[in-house]
Amino acid sequence: MQNDNKNERGQVGIGTLIVFIAMVLVAAIAAGVLINTAGFLQSKSEATGQQSSAQVSNRVQVVTSTGHVTGTSGNEQVDLVNVTVKKAPGSGQINLKNTTVTWISDSGTANLVWDSANTSGSAFTVTKFKDASNSSPVIDSSDDRLVINFNASQISGSLDGGDTVTLKITTRSGATTSTTLTVPESLSGKTSVEL
C-alpha cells in the first residue's frame, strides 16, 4: 500500500511541474509579444513626433517683398513680384524645389510649383540674394536669403494699385507660412515698390 502512495505523489509532482513549465512558457511568449509591441509603438511615436516637429519648424520666413512696376503714366501695374525668404528659427534645410505656393488674389487662386525656367504661368523661380554655400534653391544656413520670383501677369494678371495677394508657402514637411502683399495705391513715377 505504501508503495502505491509514493507513485501517486510522484505523478502528481510531475503533473504540477508540467503545468508550471507551461505557465512559464505562456508568460514568456506573452512578455515577448508585449515587448515587441512596445518597441513598435515607440518607433512609431518617435517618427510621428519628428514629422510633427518638422511641420511646425521647417518653414520659411518672409524678409521682404517687392514689385516691379510697368506701364505708362496713369496706367502703371505690378507685373513681377519678388519675395525674399530665409529659414525660420529652428528649421532644418529647406529645398524650395519641393515647396508649393498658393497664390490667392481677387482674380482667383493658383497653386504654383518651382520651375527653373518659369516656362508656365503655374510656376515660380528662385534666385540667389545671399547664398554663401551656393546651395540655391536649398536654404541650408540661417544666413541664406533666396528670392522667390512670381510673374503676376501670367498667374492672375498684373496687379493694380490697392490690389492684395495672399501667398501661402508650404514646405515639403507641410509647414506653411502666410503673407499678404498689398500694392500701394499710387504707382505713378515708380519702377519698383515694397509690397
Backbone as a chain_set.jsonl record, in Angstrom:
{"seq": "MQNDNKNERGQVGIGTLIVFIAMVLVAAIAAGVLINTAGFLQSKSEATGQQSSAQVSNRVQVVTSTGHVTGTSGNEQVDLVNVTVKKAPGSGQINLKNTTVTWISDSGTANLVWDSANTSGSAFTVTKFKDASNSSPVIDSSDDRLVINFNASQISGSLDGGDTVTLKITTRSGATTSTTLTVPESLSGKTSVEL", "coords": {"N": [[0.797, -1.18, 0.0], [1.882, 1.198, 0.8], [3.756, 1.724, -1.147], [2.281, 2.32, -3.464], [1.243, 4.79, -2.784], [3.51, 6.449, -2.86], [4.113, 6.409, -5.588], [1.848, 7.67, -6.628], [2.159, 10.224, -5.542], [4.472, 11.016, -6.842], [3.598, 11.124, -9.504], [1.701, 13.183, -9.301], [3.423, 15.267, -8.616], [5.007, 15.447, -10.961], [3.023, 16.157, -12.787], [2.283, 18.641, -11.745], [4.682, 20.007, -12.158], [4.798, 20.02, -14.974], [2.55, 21.635, -15.565], [3.441, 23.993, -14.355], [5.723, 24.597, -15.938], [4.455, 24.983, -18.404], [2.951, 27.267, -17.803], [5.016, 29.098, -17.367], [6.156, 29.178, -19.939], [3.984, 30.247, -21.434], [3.778, 32.745, -20.204], [6.277, 33.808, -20.9], [6.081, 33.96, -23.697], [3.949, 35.764, -23.922], [5.143, 37.997, -22.719], [7.177, 38.468, -24.556], [5.664, 39.209, -26.817], [4.46, 41.55, -25.81], [6.754, 43.147, -25.406], [7.728, 43.402, -28.044], [5.544, 44.757, -29.205], [5.559, 47.116, -27.694], [8.042, 48.175, -28.469], [7.561, 48.604, -31.217], [5.469, 50.501, -31.089], [6.847, 52.566, -29.821], [8.791, 53.291, -31.763], [7.079, 54.148, -33.79], [5.832, 56.328, -32.538], [8.02, 58.014, -32.16], [8.689, 58.601, -34.836], [6.34, 59.9, -35.621], [6.433, 62.089, -33.901], [8.747, 63.389, -34.844], [7.9, 64.091, -37.436], [5.764, 65.793, -36.81], [7.127, 67.813, -35.478], [8.718, 68.76, -37.573], [6.724, 69.796, -39.225], [5.995, 72.019, -37.821], [8.357, 73.489, -37.459], [10.039, 73.471, -39.807], [9.939, 75.715, -41.832], [9.637, 78.595, -44.003], [10.595, 82.051, -43.646], [9.363, 85.193, -44.359], [11.256, 87.883, -45.535], [11.436, 90.321, -47.051], [9.314, 91.897, -49.523], [8.835, 92.788, -52.868], [7.689, 94.677, -55.732], [7.755, 94.882, -59.304], [7.253, 97.678, -61.277], [5.382, 98.441, -64.129], [4.291, 99.964, -67.218], [2.529, 102.851, -68.58], [2.274, 106.375, -67.742], [-0.19, 106.891, -65.367], [-1.321, 104.466, -65.9], [-0.038, 102.433, -64.561], [1.136, 99.231, -63.421], [1.825, 96.344, -61.344], [3.86, 93.856, -62.439], [5.725, 91.859, -61.901], [6.587, 89.987, -59.029], [8.65, 89.792, -56.207], [9.749, 87.843, -53.584], [11.636, 87.776, -50.776], [13.111, 85.26, -48.858], [13.985, 83.476, -45.845], [15.202, 80.766, -43.781], [13.126, 79.787, -41.081], [13.637, 80.281, -37.518], [15.039, 77.443, -35.955], [14.543, 75.732, -38.042], [15.343, 73.047, -40.317], [17.242, 72.171, -43.261], [15.784, 73.652, -46.155], [14.353, 72.875, -49.132], [13.546, 74.672, -51.824], [12.659, 73.706, -54.227], [10.93, 71.702, -53.628], [8.781, 72.978, -52.609], [5.513, 74.348, -52.384], [3.444, 76.985, -53.55], [0.606, 78.813, -52.779], [-1.256, 81.072, -54.498], [-3.335, 83.646, -53.856], [-5.7, 85.764, -55.02], [-7.842, 88.55, -56.002], [-8.577, 87.785, -58.504], [-8.616, 85.064, -58.463], [-7.44, 81.766, -57.474], [-4.254, 80.2, -57.484], [-2.15, 77.373, -57.671], [1.213, 77.021, -57.253], [4.348, 75.77, -58.457], [7.891, 75.048, -58.263], [9.961, 76.031, -60.976], [12.712, 76.026, -62.893], [13.034, 77.526, -65.195], [10.706, 78.899, -65.474], [8.575, 78.228, -67.309], [5.871, 78.159, -67.473], [2.688, 79.581, -66.49], [2.004, 78.635, -64.045], [4.034, 78.552, -62.143], [7.0, 79.286, -60.185], [10.166, 80.939, -59.876], [13.502, 80.74, -58.483], [15.947, 82.861, -57.205], [19.279, 83.795, -56.238], [20.059, 85.762, -53.413], [21.597, 86.041, -51.125], [23.858, 83.648, -50.543], [26.027, 81.819, -49.283], [27.054, 79.192, -49.415], [26.416, 78.436, -51.935], [24.091, 76.93, -52.531], [21.601, 77.208, -53.625], [18.529, 76.084, -55.028], [18.261, 75.524, -52.289], [17.824, 76.3, -48.943], [20.139, 76.365, -46.631], [21.391, 77.515, -44.521], [21.09, 79.75, -41.758], [21.772, 82.228, -42.495], [21.323, 82.457, -45.169], [19.637, 83.991, -47.938], [17.116, 83.781, -50.151], [15.388, 84.531, -53.205], [12.076, 84.333, -54.117], [10.52, 84.321, -57.151], [7.778, 85.663, -58.88], [5.665, 85.757, -61.695], [3.332, 87.851, -61.982], [1.643, 88.724, -64.005], [1.295, 86.477, -65.588], [0.18, 84.694, -63.796], [-2.211, 85.705, -62.46], [-2.839, 87.975, -63.735], [-1.61, 91.318, -64.158], [-1.021, 93.443, -61.295], [-3.0, 96.024, -59.938], [-2.887, 99.322, -58.413], [-3.525, 99.195, -54.942], [-4.43, 96.559, -54.968], [-4.479, 93.293, -53.449], [-2.605, 90.38, -52.55], [-2.517, 87.15, -51.288], [-0.081, 84.977, -50.133], [0.603, 81.596, -49.63], [3.06, 79.738, -48.463], [4.204, 76.581, -48.623], [6.223, 74.153, -47.26], [8.05, 71.068, -47.949], [7.718, 69.446, -45.708], [5.275, 70.181, -44.799], [4.886, 72.486, -43.376], [3.52, 75.724, -43.181], [3.746, 79.069, -44.327], [2.203, 82.167, -44.226], [1.647, 85.165, -46.03], [0.611, 88.478, -46.698], [0.444, 90.524, -49.464], [0.35, 93.878, -50.374], [-0.38, 96.151, -52.853], [0.795, 99.439, -53.267], [-1.405, 102.32, -53.323], [-0.757, 104.392, -55.107], [1.185, 104.228, -57.967], [2.515, 105.819, -59.622], [5.248, 107.126, -61.398], [7.088, 105.324, -60.339], [9.437, 102.618, -60.36], [9.779, 100.348, -58.947], [8.224, 98.873, -56.061], [7.614, 98.483, -52.548], [5.917, 95.754, -51.226]], "CA": [[0.0, 0.0, 0.0], [2.724, 2.37, 0.959], [4.445, 1.913, -2.426], [1.358, 2.979, -4.388], [1.112, 6.186, -2.361], [4.692, 7.172, -3.342], [3.969, 6.555, -7.041], [0.839, 8.686, -6.879], [2.748, 11.525, -5.221], [5.427, 11.308, -7.918], [2.826, 11.522, -10.677], [1.129, 14.496, -9.01], [4.552, 16.209, -8.674], [5.369, 15.63, -12.373], [1.917, 16.914, -13.381], [2.41, 20.025, -11.281], [5.861, 20.568, -12.839], [4.42, 20.264, -16.374], [1.668, 22.807, -15.551], [4.287, 25.148, -14.029], [6.543, 24.894, -17.13], [3.539, 25.533, -19.407], [2.639, 28.639, -17.395], [6.221, 29.912, -17.601], [6.26, 29.369, -21.391], [2.931, 31.181, -21.854], [4.159, 34.073, -19.705], [7.425, 34.269, -21.693], [5.576, 34.331, -25.026], [3.171, 36.996, -23.743], [6.102, 39.075, -22.464], [7.834, 38.76, -25.834], [4.705, 39.95, -27.647], [4.338, 42.89, -25.227], [7.999, 43.893, -25.66], [7.738, 43.747, -29.469], [4.523, 45.773, -29.429], [6.04, 48.367, -27.091], [9.101, 48.69, -29.347], [6.923, 49.097, -32.437], [4.756, 51.735, -30.759], [7.83, 53.605, -29.526], [9.369, 53.768, -33.022], [6.032, 54.889, -34.489], [5.621, 57.615, -31.87], [9.185, 58.855, -32.462], [8.544, 59.068, -36.217], [5.241, 60.875, -35.627], [6.937, 63.282, -33.228], [9.666, 64.078, -35.748], [7.11, 64.686, -38.511], [5.018, 66.92, -36.238], [8.101, 68.875, -35.226], [9.103, 69.323, -38.875], [5.602, 70.595, -39.727], [5.951, 73.281, -37.099], [9.593, 74.271, -37.521], [10.681, 73.556, -41.121], [9.196, 76.652, -42.657], [10.382, 79.79, -44.393], [10.169, 83.311, -43.065], [9.447, 86.25, -45.364], [12.081, 89.01, -45.106], [10.898, 91.484, -47.761], [8.616, 91.607, -50.781], [8.825, 93.952, -53.748], [7.033, 94.503, -57.014], [8.279, 95.642, -60.442], [6.181, 98.478, -61.863], [5.457, 98.63, -65.57], [3.155, 100.7, -67.768], [2.683, 104.285, -68.839], [1.769, 107.283, -66.713], [-1.615, 106.753, -65.107], [-1.747, 103.101, -66.188], [1.014, 101.567, -64.033], [0.75, 97.983, -62.762], [2.921, 95.476, -60.894], [3.817, 92.62, -63.229], [6.602, 90.858, -61.29], [6.644, 90.046, -57.56], [9.816, 89.102, -55.655], [9.626, 87.658, -52.136], [12.893, 87.282, -50.206], [12.826, 84.381, -47.717], [15.054, 82.781, -45.123], [14.581, 79.699, -42.997], [12.67, 80.234, -39.768], [14.45, 79.737, -36.42], [14.799, 76.033, -35.642], [14.314, 74.942, -39.255], [16.428, 72.351, -40.987], [17.364, 72.601, -44.658], [14.518, 73.766, -46.895], [14.562, 72.858, -50.578], [12.421, 75.378, -52.44], [12.156, 72.891, -55.343], [9.855, 70.865, -53.094], [7.837, 73.878, -51.958], [4.381, 74.806, -53.205], [2.938, 78.302, -53.152], [-0.763, 79.105, -53.181], [-1.421, 82.497, -54.815], [-4.756, 83.957, -53.71], [-5.968, 87.167, -55.367], [-9.234, 88.796, -56.392], [-8.806, 87.108, -59.786], [-8.702, 83.618, -58.267], [-6.39, 81.065, -56.733], [-3.376, 79.36, -58.299], [-1.135, 76.607, -56.953], [2.445, 77.19, -58.016], [5.488, 74.919, -58.133], [9.168, 75.558, -58.741], [10.373, 75.732, -62.343], [13.945, 76.806, -63.053], [12.935, 78.418, -66.353], [9.37, 79.508, -65.44], [8.01, 78.02, -68.647], [4.409, 78.207, -67.442], [2.127, 80.534, -65.542], [1.756, 77.994, -62.748], [5.35, 78.263, -61.581], [7.83, 80.365, -59.677], [11.594, 80.678, -59.965], [14.259, 81.141, -57.294], [17.255, 83.454, -57.469], [20.089, 83.991, -55.035], [20.349, 87.098, -52.915], [22.757, 85.782, -50.259], [23.956, 82.187, -50.502], [27.469, 81.581, -49.132], [27.422, 77.824, -49.799], [25.99, 78.233, -53.323], [23.198, 75.767, -52.474], [20.288, 77.561, -54.17], [17.392, 76.627, -54.294], [18.167, 74.981, -50.938], [18.217, 77.2, -47.865], [20.796, 75.477, -45.673], [22.01, 78.3, -43.459], [20.209, 80.814, -41.274], [22.242, 83.458, -43.125], [20.908, 82.454, -46.581], [18.459, 84.735, -48.372], [16.778, 83.461, -51.53], [14.262, 85.312, -53.682], [11.079, 83.606, -54.895], [10.061, 85.25, -58.185], [6.469, 85.349, -59.451], [5.225, 86.588, -62.807], [1.911, 88.088, -61.68], [0.867, 88.865, -65.244], [0.965, 85.122, -66.058], [-0.571, 83.945, -62.782], [-3.583, 86.201, -62.288], [-2.908, 89.289, -64.361], [-0.848, 92.335, -63.43], [-1.711, 93.977, -60.125], [-3.225, 97.465, -59.912], [-2.731, 99.946, -57.105], [-4.527, 98.792, -53.954], [-4.703, 95.111, -55.007], [-3.782, 92.467, -52.457], [-2.384, 88.971, -52.868], [-2.07, 86.353, -50.146], [0.764, 83.843, -50.505], [0.78, 80.544, -48.627], [4.253, 78.997, -48.87], [4.186, 75.314, -47.895], [7.429, 73.355, -47.49], [7.811, 69.629, -48.14], [7.284, 68.833, -44.45], [3.894, 70.587, -44.535], [4.828, 73.749, -42.64], [3.02, 76.792, -44.051], [3.928, 80.475, -43.972], [1.282, 83.021, -44.979], [1.965, 86.587, -46.068], [-0.28, 89.249, -47.555], [1.131, 91.596, -50.184], [-0.574, 94.937, -50.77], [0.209, 97.109, -53.791], [0.45, 100.816, -52.886], [-2.458, 102.949, -54.132], [-0.147, 105.17, -56.191], [2.376, 103.646, -58.589], [2.994, 106.822, -60.576], [6.651, 107.515, -61.347], [7.913, 104.322, -59.628], [9.827, 101.429, -61.117], [9.57, 99.219, -58.043], [7.565, 99.241, -54.822], [7.569, 97.48, -51.488], [4.556, 95.225, -51.098]], "C": [[0.847, 1.254, 0.0], [3.419, 2.707, -0.349], [3.571, 2.647, -3.426], [1.213, 4.465, -4.065], [2.288, 7.026, -2.854], [4.606, 7.396, -4.843], [2.952, 7.641, -7.387], [1.38, 10.076, -6.61], [3.72, 11.955, -6.322], [4.703, 11.78, -9.175], [2.203, 12.899, -10.492], [2.212, 15.553, -9.112], [4.958, 16.488, -10.105], [4.282, 16.441, -13.081], [1.984, 18.392, -13.003], [3.571, 20.718, -11.979], [5.537, 20.896, -14.295], [3.529, 21.496, -16.469], [2.487, 24.067, -15.291], [5.121, 25.566, -15.245], [5.662, 25.507, -18.22], [3.193, 26.985, -19.071], [3.817, 29.573, -17.642], [6.376, 30.191, -19.093], [5.224, 30.368, -21.901], [3.288, 32.59, -21.419], [5.321, 34.647, -20.52], [6.978, 34.717, -23.082], [4.795, 35.641, -24.939], [4.098, 38.184, -23.509], [6.816, 39.472, -23.75], [6.936, 39.577, -26.756], [4.563, 41.381, -27.134], [5.571, 43.741, -25.512], [8.075, 44.315, -27.121], [6.74, 44.849, -29.786], [4.967, 47.127, -28.88], [7.129, 48.992, -27.957], [8.544, 49.284, -30.629], [6.225, 50.43, -32.186], [5.718, 52.878, -30.466], [8.419, 54.168, -30.819], [8.345, 54.571, -33.819], [5.834, 56.264, -33.867], [6.789, 58.551, -32.096], [9.083, 59.429, -33.869], [7.453, 60.126, -36.314], [5.684, 62.182, -34.986], [7.869, 64.084, -34.118], [8.907, 64.76, -36.881], [6.339, 65.899, -38.008], [5.939, 68.1, -35.983], [8.509, 69.553, -36.527], [7.987, 70.197, -39.436], [5.525, 71.95, -39.047], [7.185, 74.121, -37.398], [10.193, 74.42, -38.911], [9.886, 74.423, -42.08], [10.083, 77.834, -43.007], [9.8, 80.997, -43.674], [10.377, 84.387, -44.121], [10.235, 87.432, -44.785], [11.558, 90.299, -45.729], [10.137, 91.008, -48.985], [8.526, 92.893, -51.581], [8.101, 93.623, -55.046], [7.66, 95.392, -58.072], [7.121, 96.344, -61.123], [6.432, 98.653, -63.349], [4.236, 99.43, -66.028], [3.443, 102.177, -67.902], [2.017, 105.097, -67.742], [0.245, 107.167, -66.588], [-2.142, 105.349, -65.343], [-0.7, 102.095, -65.691], [0.417, 100.343, -63.33], [2.003, 97.261, -62.29], [2.803, 94.173, -61.666], [4.671, 91.503, -62.633], [6.651, 91.075, -59.78], [7.831, 89.213, -57.1], [9.696, 89.053, -54.135], [10.924, 87.036, -51.629], [12.57, 86.492, -48.94], [14.12, 83.865, -47.094], [14.397, 81.647, -44.359], [14.258, 80.231, -41.606], [13.579, 79.648, -38.684], [14.051, 78.296, -36.105], [14.574, 75.151, -36.849], [15.565, 74.193, -39.674], [16.572, 72.91, -42.394], [15.992, 72.639, -45.316], [14.851, 73.849, -48.374], [13.342, 73.495, -51.237], [11.9, 74.669, -53.693], [10.947, 72.076, -54.903], [8.79, 71.68, -52.374], [6.702, 74.212, -52.921], [3.911, 76.151, -52.654], [1.504, 78.436, -53.673], [-0.893, 80.619, -53.306], [-2.909, 82.798, -54.795], [-4.946, 85.452, -53.97], [-7.446, 87.318, -55.707], [-9.584, 88.066, -57.683], [-8.936, 85.601, -59.649], [-7.515, 83.068, -57.493], [-5.579, 80.211, -57.695], [-2.393, 78.649, -57.388], [0.112, 76.566, -57.82], [3.53, 76.255, -57.518], [6.754, 75.531, -58.736], [9.426, 75.113, -60.18], [11.573, 76.625, -62.622], [13.858, 77.804, -64.197], [11.626, 79.195, -66.396], [8.721, 79.446, -66.82], [6.488, 78.05, -68.66], [3.95, 79.236, -66.42], [1.879, 79.957, -64.177], [3.066, 77.645, -62.053], [5.974, 79.52, -60.982], [9.291, 79.971, -59.871], [12.247, 81.143, -58.669], [15.595, 81.709, -57.747], [17.967, 83.688, -56.142], [20.158, 85.473, -54.685], [21.594, 87.015, -52.042], [22.813, 84.279, -50.038], [25.432, 81.784, -50.469], [27.89, 80.196, -49.616], [27.004, 77.478, -51.218], [25.048, 77.025, -53.45], [21.825, 76.022, -53.073], [19.779, 76.473, -55.121], [17.19, 76.034, -52.899], [18.637, 76.044, -49.95], [18.82, 76.321, -46.774], [21.469, 76.211, -44.523], [21.036, 79.392, -43.024], [20.593, 82.158, -41.872], [21.807, 83.565, -44.593], [19.66, 83.312, -46.791], [18.239, 84.413, -49.84], [15.515, 84.23, -51.909], [13.354, 84.413, -54.519], [10.448, 84.622, -55.842], [8.745, 84.755, -58.794], [6.185, 86.297, -60.613], [3.714, 86.766, -62.658], [1.068, 88.16, -62.938], [0.485, 87.51, -65.82], [0.06, 84.38, -65.084], [-2.024, 84.41, -62.714], [-3.809, 87.526, -62.991], [-2.151, 90.293, -63.514], [-1.704, 92.967, -62.343], [-1.807, 95.498, -60.21], [-2.968, 97.996, -58.51], [-3.862, 99.558, -56.176], [-4.861, 97.312, -53.95], [-3.928, 94.393, -53.902], [-3.689, 91.028, -52.967], [-1.929, 88.289, -51.583], [-1.273, 85.17, -50.682], [0.825, 82.878, -49.336], [1.908, 79.654, -49.125], [4.343, 77.753, -47.997], [5.417, 74.493, -48.259], [7.065, 71.877, -47.594], [7.288, 68.958, -46.87], [5.861, 69.226, -44.075], [3.763, 71.865, -43.734], [4.452, 74.881, -43.599], [3.302, 78.163, -43.46], [2.991, 81.291, -44.842], [1.766, 84.465, -44.916], [1.014, 87.271, -47.038], [0.491, 90.417, -48.149], [0.092, 92.602, -50.639], [0.162, 95.929, -51.661], [-0.178, 98.517, -53.337], [-0.589, 101.403, -53.841], [-1.871, 103.688, -55.334], [1.129, 104.504, -56.677], [3.059, 104.644, -59.528], [4.459, 107.182, -60.323], [7.566, 106.517, -60.669], [8.246, 103.168, -60.56], [9.729, 100.167, -60.262], [8.966, 99.743, -56.746], [7.688, 98.117, -53.822], [6.129, 97.056, -51.308], [4.291, 94.791, -49.668]], "O": [[0.568, 2.228, -0.7], [3.65, 3.884, -0.628], [4.058, 3.505, -4.161], [1.077, 5.293, -4.966], [2.103, 8.184, -3.229], [4.986, 8.461, -5.329], [3.158, 8.43, -8.309], [1.098, 11.009, -7.362], [3.773, 13.131, -6.685], [5.141, 12.724, -9.832], [2.179, 13.698, -11.428], [1.959, 16.635, -9.641], [5.23, 17.638, -10.451], [4.592, 17.317, -13.888], [1.769, 19.272, -13.837], [3.463, 21.886, -12.354], [5.955, 21.938, -14.799], [3.723, 22.325, -17.358], [2.26, 25.096, -15.928], [5.216, 26.755, -15.549], [6.08, 26.452, -18.889], [3.148, 27.835, -19.961], [3.633, 30.71, -18.076], [6.693, 31.316, -19.479], [5.546, 31.239, -22.708], [3.117, 33.536, -22.189], [5.344, 35.846, -20.801], [7.444, 35.739, -23.586], [4.96, 36.523, -25.782], [3.86, 39.266, -24.045], [7.035, 40.655, -24.009], [7.391, 40.522, -27.399], [4.547, 42.324, -27.926], [5.449, 44.925, -25.825], [8.442, 45.452, -27.419], [7.046, 45.769, -30.543], [4.773, 48.158, -29.523], [7.139, 50.207, -28.158], [8.993, 50.338, -31.08], [6.368, 51.372, -32.966], [5.446, 54.027, -30.815], [8.539, 55.385, -30.965], [8.697, 55.564, -34.456], [5.685, 57.255, -34.582], [6.592, 59.76, -32.215], [9.357, 60.611, -34.078], [7.616, 61.132, -37.004], [5.348, 63.262, -35.473], [7.799, 65.313, -34.15], [9.233, 65.888, -37.249], [6.265, 66.918, -38.694], [5.578, 69.248, -36.241], [8.632, 70.777, -36.581], [8.26, 71.225, -40.055], [5.043, 72.919, -39.635], [7.078, 75.335, -37.573], [10.822, 75.445, -39.173], [9.248, 73.932, -43.012], [11.132, 78.05, -42.4], [8.678, 80.969, -43.17], [11.453, 84.479, -44.712], [9.931, 87.921, -43.697], [11.268, 91.262, -45.018], [10.29, 89.87, -49.428], [8.187, 93.95, -51.05], [7.924, 92.459, -55.408], [8.054, 96.523, -57.785], [6.133, 95.714, -61.501], [7.542, 98.972, -63.775], [3.26, 99.552, -65.288], [4.45, 102.686, -67.411], [1.282, 104.558, -66.914], [-0.495, 107.323, -67.56], [-3.295, 105.063, -65.02], [-0.492, 101.047, -66.303], [-0.656, 100.411, -62.73], [3.104, 97.528, -62.77], [1.797, 93.469, -61.575], [4.375, 90.325, -62.837], [6.745, 92.209, -59.312], [8.009, 88.076, -57.536], [9.558, 90.085, -53.48], [11.273, 85.915, -52.001], [11.856, 86.974, -48.061], [15.178, 83.827, -47.722], [13.17, 81.57, -44.294], [15.011, 81.018, -41.032], [14.224, 78.624, -38.91], [12.866, 77.978, -36.002], [14.426, 73.937, -36.704], [16.688, 74.632, -39.428], [16.08, 74.001, -42.685], [15.148, 71.777, -45.073], [15.537, 74.769, -48.819], [12.247, 72.934, -51.215], [10.814, 74.993, -54.175], [10.052, 71.794, -55.7], [7.989, 71.133, -51.615], [6.915, 74.342, -54.126], [3.976, 76.408, -51.452], [1.232, 78.203, -54.85], [-0.669, 81.355, -52.345], [-3.664, 82.273, -55.614], [-4.424, 86.293, -53.239], [-8.201, 86.347, -55.703], [-10.751, 87.761, -57.93], [-9.322, 84.923, -60.602], [-6.706, 83.811, -56.938], [-6.125, 79.58, -58.6], [-1.865, 79.241, -56.447], [0.073, 76.132, -58.971], [3.63, 75.976, -56.323], [6.693, 76.409, -59.596], [9.148, 73.973, -60.552], [11.457, 77.85, -62.589], [14.54, 78.828, -64.171], [11.448, 80.057, -67.256], [8.37, 80.466, -67.411], [5.874, 77.977, -69.724], [4.733, 79.7, -65.591], [1.575, 80.693, -63.238], [3.196, 76.579, -61.451], [5.54, 80.644, -61.236], [9.604, 78.789, -60.013], [11.635, 81.846, -57.865], [16.288, 81.112, -58.571], [17.347, 83.768, -55.082], [20.299, 86.326, -55.562], [22.525, 87.806, -52.191], [21.918, 83.702, -49.419], [26.014, 81.451, -51.502], [28.978, 80.045, -50.171], [27.212, 76.35, -51.666], [25.191, 76.207, -54.359], [20.965, 75.142, -53.034], [20.55, 75.988, -55.95], [16.073, 76.039, -52.381], [19.716, 76.616, -50.105], [18.096, 75.614, -46.073], [22.056, 75.581, -43.644], [20.254, 79.894, -43.831], [19.835, 83.122, -41.773], [21.91, 84.635, -45.193], [18.76, 83.356, -45.952], [19.078, 84.735, -50.681], [14.682, 84.54, -51.057], [13.792, 83.809, -55.498], [9.913, 85.643, -55.412], [8.617, 83.59, -59.169], [6.438, 87.498, -60.52], [2.925, 85.952, -63.138], [-0.08, 87.716, -62.951], [-0.549, 87.395, -66.477], [-0.736, 83.535, -65.493], [-2.95, 83.617, -62.887], [-4.872, 88.131, -62.848], [-2.058, 90.142, -62.295], [-2.93, 93.024, -62.442], [-0.826, 96.176, -60.515], [-2.848, 97.235, -57.55], [-5.028, 99.585, -56.568], [-5.516, 96.84, -53.021], [-2.859, 94.838, -53.483], [-4.551, 90.538, -53.696], [-1.057, 88.796, -50.877], [-1.73, 84.452, -51.571], [1.065, 83.277, -48.196], [1.741, 78.906, -50.088], [4.533, 77.848, -46.785], [5.631, 74.174, -49.429], [5.922, 71.488, -47.358], [6.506, 68.01, -46.944], [5.295, 68.668, -43.135], [2.648, 72.294, -43.436], [5.002, 74.981, -44.696], [3.125, 78.394, -42.263], [2.979, 81.131, -46.063], [2.236, 84.927, -43.877], [0.656, 86.709, -48.073], [1.113, 91.198, -47.429], [-0.928, 92.231, -51.221], [1.195, 96.478, -51.277], [-1.348, 98.771, -53.051], [-0.648, 101.035, -55.014], [-2.411, 103.623, -56.438], [2.044, 104.247, -55.894], [4.071, 104.325, -60.151], [4.857, 107.497, -59.202], [8.733, 106.832, -60.437], [7.455, 102.791, -61.425], [9.61, 99.058, -60.785], [9.165, 100.9, -56.376], [7.845, 96.952, -54.187], [5.227, 97.892, -51.244], [3.197, 94.318, -49.359]]}, "num_chains": 1, "name": "protein.A"}
